[in-house]
Amino acid sequence: MRNFVLFLCVAFLSATATPTLLDATPGRRAFIGSISDSACGLHHLMSGTPARQCTLRCVQMGAKFVLVDEVRQRVYALSDQIKAKAYAGQKVRVIGTLKGSGIEVAAMTLIKQKPH
């Protein structure tokens, strides 16, 4: 009976851990930051323009989408420019593998901001 209860506990924990398997892949980790562009990086150059608009304009002019980690003051190139476009100027969680100064993107999700 004790083994059966132990089996049920392990099965339950395995089932509830499934959504995080993407994070558990060797070499992958989570990155938190905002989607910006390679021209502006940490600071948007078009003052008075919302971050989303500035980012999209700069990308139209040839820049690439990047992830900006404001806490660590780092800018990461992103392998998936299509996913990044949907989140231009917004805070996201990126799951991926760090390769040099870039991230090989596996997944990207929006981080919902609390209303002020």
MARSEKOL-9675 format. One line per 4 residues: their letters; for each residue x, y, z of N, C-alpha, C. Coordinates in steps of 0.001 Angstrom, whole numbers. Layout:
BEGIN
A	X Y Z X Y Z X Y Z; ...
***
This chain:
BEGIN
MRNF	823 -1191 0 0 0 0 872 1262 0; 1926 1217 781 2805 2377 866 3450 2671 -493; 3857 1631 -1202 4442 1804 -2529 3431 2394 -3500; 2176 1987 -3369 1129 2514 -4240 932 4012 -4002
VLFL	916 4431 -2749 771 5853 -2417 1974 6631 -2952; 3152 6089 -2796 4362 6730 -3321 4273 6859 -4838; 3808 5797 -5499 3627 5831 -6953 2651 6941 -7349; 1531 7064 -6643 550 8110 -6950 1136 9504 -6765
CVAF	1929 9693 -5733 2565 10995 -5501 3528 11341 -6633; 4330 10381 -7035 5282 10607 -8126 4535 10878 -9424; 3480 10121 -9686 2686 10320 -10908 2056 11705 -10912; 1535 12149 -9778 912 13471 -9690 1943 14572 -9925
LSAT	3086 14457 -9289 4136 15462 -9470 4632 15494 -10906; 4738 14353 -11537 5168 14298 -12938 4158 14961 -13847; 2889 14716 -13580 1828 15294 -14414 1753 16802 -14253; 1957 17304 -13050 1881 18753 -12841 3133 19459 -13316
ATPT	4224 18743 -13494 5470 19366 -13954 5547 19456 -15468; 4655 18805 -16182 4714 18760 -17637 4827 20125 -18303; 4053 21169 -17901 4180 22459 -18581 5567 23080 -18491; 6368 22678 -17522 7691 23280 -17379 8784 22456 -18031
LLDA	8441 21388 -18738 9462 20578 -19386 10281 21377 -20379; 9684 22384 -21010 10410 23225 -21952 11580 23905 -21254; 11348 24337 -19998 12405 24979 -19230 13503 23991 -18847; 13146 22707 -18709 14078 21713 -18205 15015 21152 -19277
TPGR	14806 21492 -20523 15676 21012 -21585 17090 21532 -21336; 18093 20681 -21432 19469 21117 -21163 19864 22349 -21989; 20420 23330 -21308 20881 24541 -21985 19831 25627 -22098; 18562 25269 -21974 17505 26277 -22074 17244 26908 -20726
RAFI	16873 28171 -20785 16492 28868 -19560 15545 30005 -19906; 15023 30644 -18891 14083 31739 -19093 14818 33074 -19034; 14418 33973 -19922 14932 35337 -19950 13720 36264 -19855; 13810 37310 -19059 12733 38276 -18914 13238 39623 -19406
GSIS	12421 40302 -20202 12804 41618 -20687 11765 42172 -21635; 12124 43234 -22310 11229 43889 -23257 11760 43705 -24668; 10836 43606 -25620 11236 43504 -27023 11508 44913 -27538; 12736 45136 -27936 13174 46419 -28478 13813 46138 -29836
DSAC	14641 47062 -30289 15314 46888 -31575 16814 47105 -31415; 17574 46569 -32346 19032 46632 -32247 19585 48050 -32403; 18840 48946 -33011 19312 50326 -33151 19199 51085 -31829; 18106 50875 -31113 17875 51613 -29866 18401 50873 -28641
GLHH	18287 49564 -28635 18761 48786 -27498 18065 49141 -26206; 18840 49552 -25201 18292 49858 -23881 17480 51153 -23832; 17765 52074 -24715 17110 53390 -24660 16579 53766 -26039; 15270 53965 -26121 14674 54345 -27407 15108 55753 -27795
LMSG	15527 55887 -29034 16081 57149 -29520 15018 58150 -29951; 13829 57661 -30329 12750 58562 -30740 11984 58997 -29496; 12494 60015 -28810 11875 60444 -27563 10444 60909 -27810; 9585 60601 -26854 8182 60967 -26967 7360 59971 -27775
TPAR	8021 58990 -28370 7325 57969 -29158 7175 56718 -28297; 5986 56112 -28277 5829 54872 -27502 6829 53812 -27956; 7246 52957 -27021 8267 51941 -27292 7880 51048 -28470; 6617 50660 -28556 6181 49786 -29648 6386 50464 -31001
QCTL	5946 51710 -31104 6084 52452 -32370 7548 52635 -32749; 8353 53017 -31793 9780 53232 -32050 10426 51941 -32532; 10142 50850 -31841 10716 49554 -32199 10326 49148 -33617; 9042 49248 -33931 8580 48842 -35264 9170 49725 -36362
RCVQ	9290 51036 -36094 9898 51936 -37089 11363 51588 -37333; 12093 51355 -36261 13513 51030 -36409 13707 49713 -37165; 12846 48734 -36899 12940 47460 -37613 12603 47663 -39093; 11635 48514 -39388 11326 48823 -40794 12536 49413 -41504
MGAK	13365 50153 -40750 14543 50792 -41340 15773 49880 -41331; 15601 48591 -40927 16705 47649 -41015 17231 47079 -39712; 16767 47594 -38586 17204 47038 -37298 16568 45667 -37083; 17038 44939 -36102 16500 43623 -35746 15855 43708 -34370
FVLV	14873 42832 -34122 14270 42755 -32798 15274 42144 -31830; 15304 42676 -30610 16187 42188 -29552 15401 42102 -28250; 15954 41365 -27301 15395 41325 -25951 16269 42193 -25072; 15654 43137 -24380 16379 44038 -23490 16074 43636 -22050
DEVR	17109 43259 -21314 16985 42944 -19895 17405 44195 -19131; 16402 44955 -18671 16678 46228 -17992 17401 46022 -16668; 17118 44929 -15983 17732 44660 -14681 19236 44445 -14827; 19641 43640 -15806 21061 43332 -16007 21732 44269 -17008
QRVY	20932 45178 -17590 21451 46119 -18589 22128 45364 -19735; 21408 44334 -20259 21917 43520 -21350 20951 43537 -22523; 21484 43401 -23711 20688 43317 -24935 21052 42003 -25621; 20027 41202 -25937 20233 39906 -26575 19608 39893 -27970
ALSD	20352 39442 -28955 19797 39218 -30294 18820 38041 -30185; 17805 38028 -31029 16803 36962 -31001 16785 36200 -32317; 16745 34878 -32237 16725 34057 -33446 15369 34112 -34151; 14298 34342 -33403 12957 34324 -33991 12405 35743 -34089
QIKA	12586 36347 -35249 12130 37717 -35475 10611 37792 -35655; 9987 36722 -36113 8541 36719 -36335 7783 36756 -35009; 8169 35894 -34065 7526 35911 -32746 7757 37252 -32063; 8949 37785 -32188 9297 39036 -31514 8443 40202 -32016
KAYA	8126 40220 -33298 7348 41327 -33868 6003 41480 -33164; 5374 40381 -32814 4073 40420 -32149 4142 41105 -30785; 5325 41115 -30169 5476 41663 -28825 6322 42946 -28786; 6487 43609 -29897 7309 44817 -29955 6907 45809 -28864
GQKV	7898 46264 -28097 7667 47253 -27045 7050 46701 -25778; 6862 45391 -25686 6196 44801 -24524 7144 43903 -23737; 6774 43653 -22473 7579 42798 -21612 7202 41345 -21873; 8235 40492 -22040 8024 39086 -22375 8919 38171 -21561
RVIG	8566 36902 -21618 9391 35820 -21064 9807 34977 -22259; 11105 34848 -22452 11641 34068 -23556 12302 32816 -22984; 11929 31669 -23531 12603 30415 -23189 13540 30117 -24344; 14807 29908 -24028 15752 29643 -25099 17132 29313 -24586
TLKG	18028 29175 -25538 19413 28828 -25241 20304 30017 -25582; 21112 30428 -24627 22044 31527 -24842 23182 31049 -25726; 23392 31752 -26829 24483 31443 -27758 25223 32742 -28036; 26352 32935 -27377 27087 34190 -27492 26268 35308 -26884
SGIE	25964 36333 -27684 25144 37444 -27184 23707 37349 -27694; 23330 36172 -28176 21984 35977 -28696 21274 34817 -28028; 19967 34767 -28257 19140 33695 -27701 18513 32918 -28852; 18703 31610 -28838 18015 30707 -29759 16635 30487 -29130
VAAM	15610 31112 -29678 14282 31163 -29072 13522 29856 -29276; 13011 29301 -28158 12135 28131 -28210 10687 28564 -28017; 10461 29558 -27150 9107 30046 -26874 9180 31480 -26367; 8091 32203 -26581 8014 33591 -26130 6569 33861 -25702
TLIK	6417 34427 -24495 5084 34738 -24001 5062 36129 -23384; 3924 36751 -23488 3723 38088 -22937 3618 38012 -21427; 4232 38973 -20750 4069 39120 -19307 3053 40217 -19104; 1938 39860 -18529 852 40835 -18343 1235 41812 -17248
QKPH	1130 43090 -17569 1452 44157 -16629 239 44445 -15766; 465 44731 -14499 -637 45106 -13607 -1066 46533 -13943; -2376 46787 -13991 -2824 48153 -14267 -2406 49086 -13131; -2111 50315 -13487 -1653 51308 -12486 -2821 51854 -11738
***
